[in-house]
Amino acid sequence: MMLLLRRFLVEKAWYFIELPKFRKIKPDMNNQLEQWLLFIDDYDRRLIKMAETKNKTLKEARKEMNYLIGDEEVRRLVELREKWDYGRKMDIRYAKKEGKGRAKSRENRNSEENA
């Protein structure tokens, strides 16, 4: 667990962006990172619309977000699906760990019997 946590923290690039400071600068509309920051901040609708004209993926993300936000039942279903996916991944991880443990104990028993 600690190795996994360490790998997550060390092997990633971390960026801390202070949105109030970002709002004070004039964003470069050709820079994809700044386009996405405008989208995340959701502060200036005019700039967001400009970013969406330059970045089709951003425009699709806005459509998807509006769809998900607009319908409470869809949001609930998405949340349930995410919980199910997470639970399934955890079940698989546990089963693999459990299987490895059983295989090791079987190997130990076999080596003791053959000795």
N, C-alpha and C positions, 0 to 999 in steps of 0.2 A: 504494500500500500504506500509506504513512504517513498519507495523508488518510483512508483507511478506518479505520485504528487510532485516529487522532485523533477522528474522528466517533464511534467506538464509546465512547471514554473520556469525551468531553466532553458528548455529547448524551444521556447516560443519567443517571438518578438512582442513586446508589450508597448503599447502607445497610450499615453494619457493625454486626452484632449480636453481642455477647459472650454466648454461651449460659450461661456460669456466672453472670453477673449476672442474666440473664433468669430463671434457675431460682430466684433469691432473692426475686423479686417474686411477688405473687399475680396471675396473668394475668386479664385481662378476657375472659371467655368470650363476650362479644358482639362482640369485636373480631376480624375475620377474620385480620388479620396475626398476632395473638397465637395464634390457633387453629393457623395454619400453622407458626408457630415451635414450638409444642408437638409438632406432627407431625414436623417436621424433627429436633428435639432428641431425641425418642423417649426421654425420661427418666422421666416419670411416667405410667404406664399409666392411672391413674384419671382424670387430667386429659385425656389424649388421648381416652379414651372419651367424656368429657363434651363435648369439642370436636367429636367425630364426630356426636354427637346433634344439635348445633346447625348443623353444616355438612355437607350431603349430599355435596358435591364432595370434601371431605376423606375422608369415609367410602368413596367410590368409589376415591379414590387409594390408600387403605389396602388395599382389596381387590385392586386391580391390582398394588400393590407386593408383597403377600403371594403372589400368583400368580406373579409374575416371580421372586421370590426363591426360592420353593419348588421350582421345577423347573429343574434345571441345563440341560437341553436347550432349554427355552424361552428362558432367559437367553442361551445361545449363539446362538440364532436371532435374538433381538432385537439383539444386538451385531453380528452379520453384516449384518442389515438396515440398521442405522445406518451401518455402514462403507460399504455399497453406496450408500446415499442420499448420503453425504458425497462419495464418489468421483464419483457421477453429477453432483452440483452442480459439483464442480471441473472435470469434463470439459466441461460446458456453458459454464462461465465461460471456460475456456481457448479453446473453439471460437469463442465470441463475440469474444474479444480477437483471436484469429488472423484471423477473418473481417474485422474492422475494419481490421487491418493490411494485409490483401490488398486491400481496397477502396481504401484510401488510396494504395497503390502503383500500383494501376490508374488512379486519378484522376490521379496525378502523370505517369504514362506518357502518358495521353490528352492532358493539357494540354501536355506537351512536343511531342507529335506535331502538335497543332493550332497550336502557336506558330510 
